[in-house]
Amino acid sequence: MARAKIKKAKAGRAVKPAVRGTGSPRPRRRQYGVIPVRVTGRDRLEVLLLTSRGTGRWVIPKGWPMPNRTPAGAAMREAYEEAGLKGRIWSRKPVGSYRYRKTDEKFTGEIVVHVFLLAVKEQLSKWPESAERRTKWFSIARAASLVKEKDLSALLRSIPEVILARTRKKSA
């Protein structure tokens, strides 16, 4: 099978070939994030969202790959730095991914975010970015309606199914 040739961009960086059938190039950048989940006293599932530093919109904790950390480890570290969360990643495999467009002084372009589920045990009262962000727990439906990215919204809505499938797999 022939491999797609990689085109050279003006700056000398490689541009990945288009995703088959979409006509759009694959994002060159990736991040790792978590959807923080908890069960309330009423056995209700909630997710935590936080505000972005730039626009103040509702997002999940996410960040760039880190040296000497697995993707799940990098996502876990971002959850601590951005929202003061401690807990357990459900699986080393992401539960899904979504794309978003980032525009700031350091980078402009499309990014794919690989997302893990984080079972939250604790949220600290102080954390590295606590002065820069707000955090809030929401029902899944409300969280899904607040995020801008359609694929992230769909991923949030799928959480109960993901948890149920994982629970069934463990008990089998």
C-alpha positions as CSV (number, residue, x, y, z in Angstrom):
1,M,0.0,0.0,0.0
2,A,1.4,3.4,-1.0
3,R,2.0,5.9,1.8
4,A,0.7,9.5,1.4
5,K,3.5,11.9,0.6
6,I,4.1,14.6,3.1
7,K,4.1,18.2,1.7
8,K,6.6,20.7,3.0
9,A,5.2,24.0,4.3
10,K,6.8,27.4,3.8
11,A,8.4,27.3,7.2
12,G,9.9,23.8,6.5
13,R,7.4,22.0,8.7
14,A,5.7,18.9,7.5
15,V,1.9,19.1,6.8
16,K,0.1,15.8,7.5
17,P,-1.9,14.4,4.6
18,A,-5.7,15.0,4.5
19,V,-8.0,12.7,6.4
20,R,-9.4,10.3,3.8
21,G,-12.8,11.4,2.6
22,T,-12.9,14.8,4.4
23,G,-10.6,16.9,2.4
24,S,-9.3,18.6,5.5
25,P,-5.7,18.2,6.8
26,R,-5.2,16.3,10.0
27,P,-4.3,18.6,12.9
28,R,-0.5,18.7,13.5
29,R,-1.0,19.4,17.2
30,R,-2.5,17.2,19.9
31,Q,-3.4,17.7,23.5
32,Y,-4.6,15.5,26.3
33,G,-7.5,16.3,28.5
34,V,-9.9,14.8,31.1
35,I,-13.6,14.9,31.7
36,P,-13.8,15.0,35.5
37,V,-16.7,13.1,36.9
38,R,-18.2,12.5,40.4
39,V,-21.3,11.0,41.8
40,T,-23.3,13.2,44.2
41,G,-25.1,12.1,47.3
42,R,-28.2,11.6,45.3
43,D,-26.4,9.2,42.9
44,R,-26.4,11.8,40.3
45,L,-23.5,12.0,37.8
46,E,-21.8,15.4,37.5
47,V,-18.9,16.8,35.4
48,L,-16.6,19.6,36.2
49,L,-16.0,22.4,33.6
50,L,-13.6,25.3,34.0
51,T,-13.2,28.6,32.2
52,S,-10.5,29.2,29.7
53,R,-8.0,31.9,30.5
54,G,-8.3,33.8,27.3
55,T,-12.0,33.8,26.4
56,G,-13.7,32.7,29.7
57,R,-15.7,30.0,27.9
58,W,-16.4,26.6,29.5
59,V,-13.8,23.9,28.7
60,I,-12.4,20.7,30.2
61,P,-8.8,20.5,31.7
62,K,-6.4,19.9,28.8
63,G,-2.8,20.6,27.8
64,W,0.1,19.7,25.6
65,P,2.1,16.4,25.9
66,M,4.7,16.4,28.6
67,P,8.2,14.8,28.7
68,N,8.3,11.6,30.8
69,R,4.5,11.4,31.1
70,T,2.1,9.2,29.4
71,P,-0.9,10.8,27.7
72,A,-3.1,9.9,30.7
73,G,-0.4,11.2,33.0
74,A,-0.2,14.5,31.2
75,A,-4.0,14.8,31.3
76,M,-4.0,14.1,35.0
77,R,-1.4,16.8,35.6
78,E,-3.4,19.4,33.7
79,A,-6.5,18.5,35.8
80,Y,-4.4,19.3,38.9
81,E,-2.9,22.5,37.5
82,E,-6.0,24.0,36.0
83,A,-8.7,22.8,38.4
84,G,-7.0,21.4,41.6
85,L,-8.4,17.9,40.9
86,K,-7.1,14.7,42.4
87,G,-8.5,11.3,41.4
88,R,-8.1,8.3,39.3
89,I,-8.0,7.9,35.5
90,W,-10.4,5.2,34.5
91,S,-8.3,3.8,31.7
92,R,-5.0,4.4,29.9
93,K,-7.0,4.5,26.7
94,P,-8.9,7.7,25.8
95,V,-12.7,7.5,25.8
96,G,-12.8,9.7,22.7
97,S,-11.4,12.9,21.1
98,Y,-12.5,16.2,19.7
99,R,-11.1,19.0,17.7
100,Y,-11.0,22.7,18.3
101,R,-9.3,25.8,16.9
102,K,-6.8,27.6,19.0
103,T,-5.8,31.2,18.4
104,D,-3.4,32.9,20.8
105,E,0.1,34.5,20.8
106,K,1.9,31.1,20.7
107,F,-0.2,29.1,18.3
108,T,-2.9,29.3,15.7
109,G,-4.5,26.2,14.2
110,E,-6.6,23.1,14.8
111,I,-5.8,20.8,17.7
112,V,-7.1,17.3,18.4
113,V,-7.7,16.6,22.1
114,H,-7.6,12.9,23.3
115,V,-9.9,12.7,26.3
116,F,-9.7,10.5,29.4
117,L,-12.3,10.1,32.2
118,L,-11.2,11.2,35.7
119,A,-13.0,9.8,38.7
120,V,-12.5,12.8,41.1
121,K,-11.7,12.1,44.7
122,E,-10.9,15.6,45.8
123,Q,-10.8,19.2,44.6
124,L,-8.2,21.3,46.4
125,S,-9.0,24.8,47.6
126,K,-5.8,26.2,46.1
127,W,-4.0,25.0,42.9
128,P,-1.5,26.6,40.5
129,E,-4.2,28.3,38.3
130,S,-6.9,28.9,40.9
131,A,-6.6,32.7,40.5
132,E,-7.0,32.5,36.7
133,R,-10.0,30.2,36.3
134,R,-13.4,29.4,37.6
135,T,-14.6,25.8,38.1
136,K,-18.2,24.5,38.4
137,W,-19.9,21.1,38.6
138,F,-22.7,20.6,36.2
139,S,-25.2,17.8,35.2
140,I,-24.0,16.1,32.0
141,A,-26.8,17.7,29.9
142,R,-26.0,21.2,31.2
143,A,-22.2,20.7,30.6
144,A,-22.9,19.5,27.1
145,S,-25.0,22.6,26.4
146,L,-22.3,24.9,27.7
147,V,-19.2,23.8,25.7
148,K,-18.6,25.3,22.3
149,E,-17.2,22.3,20.5
150,K,-19.9,19.9,19.1
151,D,-17.7,16.8,19.4
152,L,-16.9,17.6,23.0
153,S,-20.6,18.1,23.7
154,A,-21.4,14.6,22.1
155,L,-18.5,13.1,24.1
156,L,-20.0,14.6,27.4
157,R,-23.4,13.1,26.6
158,S,-21.9,9.7,26.0
159,I,-20.3,9.5,29.5
160,P,-23.1,7.4,31.1
161,E,-22.8,4.8,28.3
162,V,-19.0,4.7,28.6
163,I,-19.3,4.2,32.4
164,L,-22.0,1.5,32.0
165,A,-19.9,-0.3,29.4
166,R,-16.8,-0.2,31.6
167,T,-18.8,-1.4,34.6
168,R,-20.2,-4.3,32.6
169,K,-16.7,-5.2,31.3
170,K,-15.3,-5.3,34.8
171,S,-18.1,-7.5,36.2
172,A,-17.9,-10.0,33.3
